[in-house]
């Protein structure tokens, strides 16, 4: 099973920037999109071979997630069961025979850290509790834009970004709770080196210079580790300020 995750920064925008080509090349069984910024009826495109499930934010043109799958899920759920979190379309869960796939777009703490407290002390614990509740039934794959570079090797300029949104001690500690809860950062199972990023600023030719951040992840329950055969980042895929990431499970 191949799963690909991509923050498209507007699915209607990336439609004209190679989305169909990416899907054709990837040949993924499941594709999770974040920051779709659209309702289903606004997209106006067909995607042969995939069933599509959407979770749009109440606010037009904001946030949103979607799952494209070649296998019909046993069930699909929007949100994590907390109304104050679920208005922004940030989580969609598809249940399959052997695991849950949770597609997530974690709230950004914002430039002035105006949402840091909400993100770390409200969203983070509630999302982790949701994952652990699912895990009581079957293993979990959660993927998406987690809006944090976990360790210094996960961004090009760590010293210059300490206390900036996405690299505050609080956000990094919040990510630690996933690892402490047993979840595995799949990419780091294969690649221990720095220089591998998933997001680049549009400014100063950051992508061409590879001045980036790794803030997009696929994490799995320990029970799935024996089936993990590969984890990857595709920086060659353009169209968004993020690039796709993914895994292959036996």
Secondary structure, 3 states (H helix, E strand, C coil): CEEEEEECCCHHHHHCCCHHHHHHHHCCCEEEEECCCCCHHHHCCCCCCCEEEEECCCCCCCCCEEEEECCCCCEEEECCCCHHHHCCCCEEEEECCCEEEEEEECCCCCCCCCCHHHHHHHHHHHHHHHHHHHHCCCEEEEEEECCCCCCHHHECCCHHHCCCCCCCHHHHHHHHHHHHCCCEEHHHHCCCCCCCCCEECCCCCCCCCCCEECCEEEEECHHHHHHEEEEEEECCCCCCCECEEEEEEC
